[in-house]
Amino acid sequence: MGDPGSWMRHEVPAELSSLVGRGAEVARTRALLATERLVTLTGPAGVGKTRIAVRAVRELRGERGADVLWAGLARWPSSPAGALAAELGGGLAGREALLVLDGCEQLGDGAGELVGELLDRWPGIRILATSQRVLGVDGETLLPVGPLVPPPAPGDAAGPGDAAAPPALAEIARSAAVRLYTERARGADPRFALTEHNAGAVAALCRALDGVPGALELAAARARWIGPAEALRRLADDPLEFLAGGAGRAGGADALRLYRLAPPGERLLWERLSVFAGSFDEAAAAEVCGFGALGPRDAARILRRLSPALLAEPGHAARYRLPLAVRAFAARRLARNPDGDADTAARRHHERCRVTAERAAWLWRVGAQLEARALALRELPELRRAMDPSGPGGPGGALEIAVCLWFLWSACGLVEEGGRLLERALAAHPAPRPARALWLAAWLAASFGRPEVSDPLLVEAWAAAVQEGEDAVLAYLAHVRGTVALWRDRPAEAADEYRDALELLPEQPGFGPGRQALEAALAMALAAIGPAALPAGAGEGPDLWARSWAGYAQALRRRREGRPELARTWLLRSLETQFALGDRLGQALSAELLAQMEAELGRYEPAARLLGAVAGHRPATACAPRAERVLRLRLTPEALRAARAEGARTPLRALLREL
């Protein structure tokens, strides 16, 4: 039977270190144990279930003198559930005790049977269980334990779509994940400190490790030899190698243990789920992973069973991610699968991404632009993987998806990323390269102020469009030329190009900006020329993005008419749409016009702060903002630099509230 003392004891394990960011879970556990007979802490390996249990029962013992029996099941005896229940029962007869069963996943399906028998035999006991699986016992109360919240990625800190600097040191330091890493790193290296220099790398490392405490502690324990930036590089190169050898339960050893305990169907699903780069829901898992020996229904059923061992996606109900070590281990197993599952899963994943991109593009065309943006951003980790030209879709498939997502790159603030993805896929594509992709790459390069890149692409795209008979591409190339002219303060030339674009654009182009967007561009050019009436219909229709640009044109016109308050109203209305969509270029131009109007009112420092807030989100080759000339005359160089620097540190929304 084995020695019960080796896995069951009356003493609660000692706390190895302080518990960071888990006060709420400890309090909730204690509260539930006061009313429930069975409480199960669920969550993936390394997330901190055992430490929460230790703290909760220690507090209960200290405050109420609770009778506690601790059973660590990592070294469970090889016995049937009934025999284990009988052995445990030897110490439970006649007692009103709290029994802690730590690591119930070690027993597989037998864990539920064991717990059910214990509760039936000894009515005086309560059970606190930790498990990567739901036990499935009547009366079970679940308390999911998630990872610590990592700091937001750069660009997310100021709110959706707000043009702002990366998160400041103080904001990064508030993250529970960063606090844990910093505390443990300081224990390994007393000289370690979170500074402006390393805060970005620490934040990125916490995100890469999913905020899982066990993984964070493993990385922090090596801080004396491996700094956060180097740790991040090694983690990207080989997650299993980096996470190997830790004393916690968040590394490759735990992934191997989890895999060995799983029945064949679960092993197969673990492997196939590794094709997902980010989060997935039940429908996605069934669609991508449900084939061959594991059908769609089986995949969905097994996912529901596995869900407690996965990372829940914050803010998205019923969406999960594989923990990093598990994903890396499962991907390695999938690559060695003798039945060709790796290729099949990758093809199915790419096809799902293609369909997702097409749906997002359709939503944008019909006016559901916020929904299109939300879908594309939610699926962006998968779409990035599908846009790898070395993947199953090849360069052509990668470019097809990138073109579908034109709005995400140009209208939703991801210009640089879209440009990089397109450049990579175009470089791998044999000649002749597709006109649509060349147009989009040229537009994004021009948007980022890179004429040395955009000009040759415009020439190649025009030749390809003529060869392919792509009238829509010819129209969009005229639109790009017009936009470049407008940024260089040549509005008459821009207006001519926009008129050509509208003449060339088919009624139903099927991709790219719609007619309403091109009409709004023409309205901007005409408003920049003078106070003439704008084109009929400008700003009407379902296209939110186009309406925001038409609103900017209205603001230009009203300002020229000497009606600054009405111009401000139009601009603020446009900015709300630009914030919602994440249109950083739109925010920059709107803020620059606001700055110009502020300067005309003698409010020079607020104007300078507005320019500072959006300085990094305009084409480098565009003419300097008109307000800049006034501010250089009215403010000292020191005052201008200080105001711009303050603006660069402040979200644009906050600056607007001060006007």
N, C-alpha and C positions, 0 to 999 in steps of 0.2 A: 504493500500500500504506500510506502514512503513515509518519511518523517514529517508529521504535521508541522513541527516547529520550523521547518525550512521554508514554509510558505504561508503559515498562519501564525499570528502572534497577537498578544493583548496590547502590546505597545504600538502606538501610532508612529509611523516613520518620522524621523526628524525632518524639519524644513531645511532644505539645502541652502536656501538663500531667500531674500525678500521676494514678495509677490507683487510684481509691478502691474498696475492696471487691471486688477482682478477683484477689487473690493465689491463690486456689484454682484458678480457671480457667487462670491463667498456668502454674501448676505442672502441672496436668493436661495442658495442651497440650504442654509440654516433654516430659513423660513419654511421651505417645503418639507424638511425633515420633521418639523413640528406638527405637521398635519397628515403627511403621507407615509405609507408603509414602504413604498418602493420608489426611490428617486434615482434616475440614471443620468449621469453626466455623459453626453455623447459629443464626439468630435474626432477629427483626424489625429494621427499620431503627433506627439510633440506640442499639442496645442495648450496643454496645461491642465488637463482634467485631474490628474493625480495630485498636483499641487493645490488645486482648489479644494479637493476632498481632504487633504491633510490639514489645511488651514481651517476649514469648516469644522471638522470633528475635534481638532485641538481646542478651538474656541468653545464648542459645546461641552467638551470635557472640563475645561477650565471654569466655565460659568455655571454649569448645571450638574457637574459631576457625572456626566453621561458614561454609561458602561459601553465601552467600545471594543470590538474585536476586528482586527485587520487581517484580511486574507489577500496576499499578492499572488495573482494567478499566472504571472509570467513563468513561475516554476511549478505549475500545477501538476499534481500526480496523475499518472496515466490510468484513470479509473472512470467508470461510468458515472453519469450524473447522480444516480441514486446512491452509489457508494460514497461519492464526495459529500452529498448531503448528510449522510449518516455520520461521516467523520467530523464534519463541521458541527453537527448536532451534539456531539459529545461535550462540547463546551457551551451549548446554548440552552440545555434543558432547564426550565424553570426560571430563566433570566429574561429581564426586559432590557435587551441590549440593542446597540446599533452595530450591525455587521457591515463592514466595508469590503466589497468585492472589487478589487482593482485589476483592470485588464481583462474584462469578461470576453473580449473578442478571442482570447486565447483558447476558449472552449468551443468556439464555433457554434453550431446549432444547439449544443448541449448546455449553453449558458442559460437560456430561457427555461429549459427543463429543470436545471439545478435551482434557479431562483424560485420558480413556482413551487417546487417541492419544499424548499426551506420555509417559505411563507405559510404553506399549508400545515407543515408539521409543528412549527413553533410560533404560535400566534402572538407571543410577546416581543418578537423582534421586528426591527425596521432594517431596511437594507439601503445602503448607498452604493450604487454600482458605477464604475467608469467603464466605458465601452466604445468601440468604434462601430458598433451595431446596436440597433434597437433590439431589446430582449424579447419583446412581443408577449409580455406577461400581462394578464388582466390587472388593472389598477396601476400600471406603470406610469410614472410622471417623468417626462423628458425635460432635461435642461440642456439645450445645445450650447456648446462652448466654441466660440469662434476665435480666430486669430486676433492679435492686437492690431489696432488700426494703424497702418503706416501713414506717413505724411503724404499729402497730395502731390501728384506729379506737377512739374512746372507748367503753368498755364491753367491749372485747375484751381489754384488757391483763391483766385479772385472771384470765382463764380463762373458759370458757363458763359463762354464767349467773350469774357472781359479781357481786354488787352492790358496785361500787367506783367510785372517782373516775376521771376521764380519766387517760390515761398521764401520768406525771410528766415533768418536763424531762429528767432523766437518762436515762429510758427512750427518749424521743424522740431524744435526742442520740446514742444508740448505733446508731440505724438507719443503714445504709450510704447509703441514699438521702438522708437528712437531712445526713449528713456531707459528701456530694458537693455538695449544694446550698449548704451553709454555706461550704465552702471556696471555691467559685466565686463566691458572692455577696460574700465578703470580698475577693476579687480585684477585683471590680467596684466595691466600696464598702468601703474599709478600716474604716469605722465600723460595718459590719454585725456583729451578734452574735446568736446564738440565745439568747433570753430567755424567761422565763415569759410575757411579754406576747405574743410572736409565735410561740412554739413550736407552738401549736395550728394556726395558719394554715400554717406551714411543713409540718407533718405532713400536713395536708389537701391541700396543693398537691402534695406528693410522691405521695400516693395518687392524686390526680386525674390526674397525669402518668404513672401506672402504674409509677413507679420507673425509667422509661427514662432512662439517663444523658444522651443527647443532648437530650431535652426538658428535663430538669432544668437542664442547663448553659445552655440558651437562656433559661430563666426567670431563672436566677441572674445572668446577664450583664446583666439589666435592673434588678437590685435597687436601684441608686442612684435610679432614677426610679419604679420600680413595686415596691412592697413586696409581701410574700407574700399578704396579704389581698386587695389590689387585683388581684394577678395571678390569684388564684383566681376572683375575680368576673369578670374579663375572659375567663378560660378557659371559664367556664360560659356566658358570653354568646355567644362565637364562637371555638371552638377553632382553626379554621384561621387566622383573623386574628391570634390571639395567637401561634401557632406559626410564622407566616410570617416570612421574612427571616432565619432563623437560619443560622449557618455550618455547623451539624451536619447530620445526616441523619435528623431525627426530626420534621420539619415538613411543611407542605402540599406543598412541592416534591417531597419524597420520595414522598409519597402519589401525586402526579400521575405521577411517573416509574414507580412500581410499576404503576399502572393502565395506562399506555401500553405497558409491556412485556408485559402479560398478554394471552393470547388471548381471544377473545370470551366463551367459557364461564366463564373465570376472572373476567373483568370483571363478568359478570352475577352471579356468586356473591358477589363483594366487595360489590356494591351491595345485594343482598338481605340479606346478613349484618348490614348496618348497622341493621336493625330490632331487633337484640338490644341491650339496654342493658348486659348483663353477659356472663357466660360461656355457652357452649353446647357440646354434644357433637355427634357425627356424626348421631345420631338426630334431634336437634332441628333441625340444619341441613337435613337431608333433608325433615323434616316441614314446616318453615316455608318453606324456599327452593326446594324441589323441585316446580316447576310450570311449565307452558308449555314453552318451548324448552329449559328445564333441568329434567329430571326428577329424582326423588328419588335414583336410583342415581348419576346424573351429579353431583348436588350432593355426595353422600357421597364419590365418587371424587375430585372436584376438591378438596374440603376436605382429604383426606389429602395431596394434593400441596402445598397451600398451608400446611399446619400449621407448618412451620418459620418462616414469616413472621408467625405469630400469637403472642400472649402465652399461655403455658400457665398455667392456673389453679392456684395453689399448693394442694397437698393434694387435688387432684381429678384423677385420671388421665384423659387424653384429653378434657379440657375446655379450651376456648380462648376468648380475647377478642380483638377487634380492637384494635390500637393506636389511641390516641385520634385522632391526625391522620387515619389511614386511615378510621376509622369516620365522622368528620365529613365527609371528602371523599366517601366512598361514599354517605353519606346525601344529600348534595347532588346527586350524580349520580342516585340513585334517585328523588328528588323530580322530576327533569326527564325521567324515563323516559317516552317517548311511548306505551308500551303499557299503562300503568296498573299497572305492577308494584308501585308503592309502596302503593296501596290493597290489592292482593291480598296482598302480604307482610304488611301490618299486620293484615288480617283473620285470616290464618292464624296469626300470632303471638298475637293475642288469643284465638283459639279454643284454641290449645295451652295458654295460661295458664289458661283456664277449666277445661280438663280436668285440668291439674296441681293447681289449687286443690281441685277436687272429689276428686281422689285423696288429697291430703293430709288433707282432712276425713274421708274414709273410713278412712284409716289411724288417725287419732286415735280415731274411734268404736270400732274393733275392738280397741283396746288397744296398737297399735304406735305409741305416742305419740312416742318418741324418733325413730323413722323419719319420722313426720309432720313433726316440727319440723325435722329435717335437710333434708328435701325442700323445705319452704317457705323455709327460710333460703337454701338453695343457689339457688333460683329467685327470690329476693326482688327482685333488680333487674328481672327481666322482669315479675313480678307487679305491682310498682309502676307500671311503664309501662302495663300492662293496666288498672290502676285509675285511669287518667287519664280523667275524664268526657268530655273532648273527643276521645278516641280512637274506634276503630271500634265498640266496644261501647256507647258513649254512657254516660250516667249509670247507666242500669239495669244494663248489663254490668259497670261498675265496682263497683257495690254488690253484685252477685251474687258476685263474687270476694271482696270484702271480708268478706261474711258467711260464706262458706266458710272463711275464714281466721280466724274468731273466736278460736280458741285461740292463734294466734300473737300477737294483740294482748293478750289477757287473761291467758293462762296462761304465755306465754313472754317476757314482759317488754317488749313493744313497744307499751305502752298509748298513749303520746303519738303515735307514728307512725300507729297504727291510727285514733286519734281524728281526726288531721288529714286522713287520706285519706277517711274517712267524711264529715267535715264538708264537704269540697270536693265530693264526689260528690252528697251530699244537697242542697247549695246549688244545684247545676245540674239537679236532678231536678224535673220539673213536679209539681204537686199532682194527686192525692194521693200522698204518698211512702210507700214500702213499709214495712210494719210490722217486718219482720225487721231491716232496716237501722236503723230508728229505735230499736228495742230495743238493738241493739249499740252505737250511738252513745251512748245514754243510759247504758249500763253503763260504757263507757270513760270518759265524762265524770265519772260518779260515782266511778269508781276513782281518778281524778286529783284528786278533791276539788273539782269545779266544779259546785255545785248550781245556779248561775244558768243553766248550760247543760243539765244533766241533768234538772232538774225539768220544764221545758216539753217536753223530748223524751219523758219518761215519759208525760205526758198525751197527746201526739200519737200515741205508739206504741200506747197502750191503745185509743184510738179507731180507729186503723187496724187493729189486731188484731181488734177486734170486727167491723168492717166486712168484713174479709177472712176471718173465721172461723178465725183462726190461734190455736188453743188453746195451742200450744207457746210462742208469743210471750207470751200472757197468763201462762203459768207462769214464763217467764223474767223478766217484769216484776216478779212477786211476789218472785222470787229477788233481783233488784236492790234492791227496797225492803227486803228482809230484811238484805241485806249492809250497806246504808247504816245501818240501825238497829243492827246489831252493832258497826260502827265507832264509833257514838255511844254505846256502852255501854248499849244497851237490848235485852238478849238475849231477854227474854220476847216482846217485839214481833217481834224477828227470827225466833224459833221459830215464831210464828203464820204469818208470811209464808212461811217455808220449807215449812210443812205445806200451805199453800194451793198453793204451787208444785208440790209432789209430787202433789197431788190433780189438778191441771190438766194435768200433763205427759202427753202420749200415750206409749204403750209404745215406739214407735219414732219419735222426733221428727224424725229426718232431718237435723237441723242443731243446732248449739249444744251446751251441756253435756248429758251423759247423766244418767240417774236417779242413778247412783252419786255424781256430783258434788253433786247437790242433797241427797242423804242425808248426805253429809259436812258440808255447810253446816249442816244441822239438828243434827248431832252437835256441832258447834262451839258453836252457840247454847245447847244443853242443858248442855254442859259449863261454859259461862260462868255459867249460872244456879246450878248446884250439882253435887254429886258423884253425881247419879243415874246409873243405867245408861244407856249410849248406845244408840241405836236398833240393833236387830238387823241385822246385815249391814253396818254402817258399817265401811268400810275393806277390804271384801272385793270381789273382782272385778278385771278387767283394767285399770281406769282408774288409771294411776299418779298423775295429778294429784289425783284424788279421794282416793286413799290417803294422799297427803301431808297433805291437810287433815284427814282422819280421824285421822292420827297426831298432828296438832296438838291435836285434840280430846282424844285419849287423854292427851297430856301435861298439858293443863289439868286433866283429871280426876285424874290421879295426883298432881299437885302439891297439889290440894285435899285429897287423902287423906293428905298428909304423906309422900309417897314421892318425894322430889325426884330421886333417882338414876334411878328408872324413868322419871320424866317427862323427864329429860335424854336418856335412851336413845331415847324416842319422838321427841323434837325433833330429835336429830341424824340419825335415820333419815329423818325428813321433809325435813330440809335437804338431804340428799344427792339426793333426788328433785327438790327445788326448784332446786338447782344444775344438775342435768342438763337440766331443762326450761327454765331461765332465768326461773323464776317469781320476779320481784323482790319483788312484794307478799308472797308466801308467805315468802320469806327475811326480809323486814322483820318480819313478825309473829312468826315463829319466833325471830329474834334478840332481839326485844323481850321475849319470854317468858323466854328464857335470861338476858337482862340482869336481869330481875326476880328470878330465882332466884339469880343471882350476888350481887345487892344484899342479898338475905335472908341470905346467908352472910357478909356483911361485905366482899365483894370489890367495892368501889365503883368503882375506876378501871377494871378490866376491864369492868364493867357499862356504864360511860359510853362506853368505846371501842366496845362492841357497838352502842349506840344511835347513835353517830356514823357507823358504817359503813353504816347503813341509813336514815339520816335523810331522804334524798331519795327514798325508794321507798315511802312510805305516803301515803294521802289527806290532803290539807291540812286537811280538815274532821273527821278522826278525832280521838277523844279522845287526849290526851297519854299516852304510855306510862306504866304504873303505876310503873315503876322510876324515872321522872323525878322523881317527888315525893320518893322516898327519897333520891336522889342530891343534890337541892337542899338537903336537910337535913344530909347527911353530908359533902359536899365544899364547899370554898370555890368561889365563882363562877369564880375563875381556874383552879383545878384541874379543875373540871367542863368549862370551855371547852377547856382543853389536852387533856384525855382524849378529848373528842368530836372535836376536830380531828385527833388522832392516828388515831382510828378511821376518820375520813373518808378518810385517806390510805392506809389499809391494806385489802387484800382481806379480805372476811369469812372466807374459808377460813383465812387466816393467823391471824386472831383466835381462831377455834375451836381451833386447835392449841395455843394458849396457855392454854386453860381447864383 
